[in-house]
Amino acid sequence: MALLPFPRIDGFGSVHGVPTLPHGFGDVFESYRIPTGEVELHAVVGGEGPPLLLLGGWPQNWYLWRDVMLPLARSFTLVVPDPAASASPTSPIGATTRERSVATSSA
């Protein structure tokens, strides 16, 4: 998969800063900061094929899906965002605005 036109993320919480990932995970997946308007989401993206969006519930993030991501990546391009409430805001906004943007940013 080609790199996306979004900033890549390294360090804690990214595919490069998490221990105990399946062998080869970092070769298939990349962490990105995706602007969605009101917030920027961290999303792990990788694989080949039609897109498949994997959503976790609060308080989980993309790491919840780590054991099924490599097998699915053989048939799909996975987009696995962290919940919007855990994202870094692009500007100072309140929790209410973040909660309202969850549906918009995941759509």
Residue pairs with C-beta under 8 A, 6 or more apart in sequence:
1 28
1 45
1 46
1 47
1 48
1 77
3 30
4 30
4 32
4 45
6 32
6 33
6 34
6 35
7 32
7 33
8 30
8 31
8 32
8 33
9 16
9 31
9 32
9 33
9 42
10 16
10 17
10 31
11 17
12 18
13 31
13 42
13 61
13 82
14 31
14 42
14 44
15 21
15 25
15 26
15 29
15 30
15 31
15 44
16 26
16 31
18 63
21 66
22 66
22 67
22 69
22 70
24 70
25 66
25 69
25 70
28 46
28 47
28 69
28 70
28 73
29 44
29 45
29 46
29 47
29 69
29 73
29 78
30 44
30 45
30 46
31 42
31 43
31 44
32 42
32 43
32 44
32 45
33 40
33 41
33 42
33 88
34 40
34 41
34 42
34 43
34 81
35 90
36 84
36 101
36 104
36 105
37 101
37 104
37 105
38 89
38 90
38 91
38 93
38 97
38 98
38 101
38 104
38 105
39 84
39 87
39 88
39 89
39 90
39 93
39 98
39 101
39 105
40 87
40 88
40 89
40 90
41 81
41 82
41 84
41 87
41 105
42 61
42 62
42 81
42 82
42 86
42 87
42 88
43 62
43 79
43 80
43 81
43 82
44 62
44 69
44 78
44 80
44 81
45 77
45 78
45 79
45 80
46 69
46 73
46 77
46 78
47 69
47 72
47 73
47 74
47 75
47 76
47 77
47 78
48 73
48 74
48 75
48 76
48 77
49 74
49 75
49 76
49 77
50 76
50 77
51 76
51 77
51 78
51 79
52 72
52 76
52 77
52 78
52 79
53 79
53 80
53 81
53 106
54 62
54 65
54 69
54 72
54 78
54 79
54 80
55 81
55 106
56 62
56 64
56 65
56 80
56 82
56 83
57 83
58 83
58 85
59 83
59 86
60 83
61 82
61 83
61 86
62 80
62 81
62 82
65 78
65 80
69 78
69 80
72 78
81 105
81 106
83 102
84 98
84 99
84 101
84 102
84 105
84 106
85 95
85 98
85 99
85 102
87 98
87 105
89 98
